[in-house]
Amino acid sequence: MKKDIDFSPVTGVKLAIAKEDVGSDSQWAVYLINLNLIELKTVMITSRGYGEINGEKRKTSTLRHLIEELGPQCVAKVEPIDPAVFTLNNEFWVSYYIMDQIFDKKFIFTPGSFDPSLRQVIPELGLEGVLHS
């Protein structure tokens, strides 16, 4: 059962939503950043958006991703993201293994997270965006 699993605190793993300029177009994407000196295995990411738009409850589809291995101090592009969902809460549930230990963390980007004044250059990506750790 879940209560019997020892979930250690997550350290060295961050999630970023960053903008990349491709020609005259800008594309946003979600990135998983592993700052640890050891690889992550069987990385499972579930993403969904929820909240209100113009007083009406909205939610996005739930997307699931699997990254079999993410090397030490590496970055993986998880999925593209449409800026239209920045007005929602964007939740990413990340689970992974280091050796035989499972780690689990929920990252939530709230609607205010994407305010231009909060954006920064993310050194691991060399792109401007929002970083969550």
PEKAVEN-V321546 format. One record per pair of residues at least 4 apart in sequence whose ideal C-beta (glycine too) atoms are under 8 Angstrom apart, sorted by sequence separation. I is the first residue (numbers start at 1). J is the second residue. If there is no record, write none. Layout:
# PEKAVEN-V321546
i=<I;I>
j=<J;J>
This chain:
# PEKAVEN-V321546
i=<1;21;22;36;52;70;81;86;97;109;114;115;122;125;21;22;34;52;53;85;97;98;109;113;114;121;122;20;21;34;51;52;70;96;97;112;121;122;19;20;50;51;95;96;121;122;19;20;50;51;95;120;19;20;49;50;67;81;95;119;120;122;18;49;50;94;119;120;17;18;32;48;49;67;93;94;119;120;17;48;93;94;118;17;18;32;48;65;93;94;16;17;48;65;78;92;93;15;16;47;48;91;92;15;46;47;63;91;92;114;15;16;30;46;47;91;92;113;14;15;46;47;90;91;13;14;45;46;89;90;113;13;44;45;89;13;14;44;45;89;109;12;13;44;45;89;12;13;43;86;88;109;12;42;43;87;108;11;43;60;86;107;42;43;70;13;40;41;43;86;41;60;86;40;59;39;40;58;39;47;83;39;47;39;43;45;38;53;32;37;39;53;34;36;37;49;51;34;36;51;32;34;35;50;51;34;49;50;34;49;34;49;50;33;34;48;49;32;47;48;31;32;47;31;47;31;32;46;47;30;31;45;46;29;30;45;29;30;45;75;29;30;44;45;75;29;30;43;44;28;29;43;44;27;28;43;28;42;28;41;42;40;41;40;41;40;39;38;51;38;30;32;36;17;17;15;15;13;13;10;33;35;13;31;33;13;15;17;33;8;10;10;31;6;7;8;10;7;5;7;17;28;18;16;18;20;16;19;16;18;19;14;18;19;18;17;18;16;17;16;16;15;16;14;15;14;15;14;13>
j=<5;25;26;40;56;74;85;90;101;113;118;119;126;129;26;27;39;57;58;90;102;103;114;118;119;126;127;26;27;40;57;58;76;102;103;118;127;128;26;27;57;58;102;103;128;129;27;28;58;59;103;128;28;29;58;59;76;90;104;128;129;131;28;59;60;104;129;130;28;29;43;59;60;78;104;105;130;131;29;60;105;106;130;30;31;45;61;78;106;107;30;31;62;79;92;106;107;30;31;62;63;106;107;31;62;63;79;107;108;130;32;33;47;63;64;108;109;130;32;33;64;65;108;109;32;33;64;65;108;109;132;33;64;65;109;34;35;65;66;110;130;34;35;66;67;111;35;36;66;109;111;132;36;66;67;111;132;36;68;85;111;132;68;69;96;40;67;68;70;113;69;88;114;69;88;69;70;88;70;78;114;71;79;72;76;78;72;87;67;72;74;88;70;72;73;85;87;71;73;88;70;72;73;88;89;73;88;89;74;89;75;90;91;75;76;90;91;75;90;91;75;76;91;76;92;77;78;92;93;77;78;92;93;77;78;93;78;79;94;124;79;80;94;95;125;80;81;94;95;80;81;95;96;80;81;96;82;96;83;96;97;96;97;97;98;98;98;98;111;99;92;94;98;81;90;92;94;94;96;94;122;124;103;122;124;105;107;109;125;101;103;104;125;101;102;103;105;103;102;104;114;129;122;122;125;127;124;127;125;127;128;124;128;129;129;129;130;129;130;130;131;131;132;131;132;132;133;133;133>
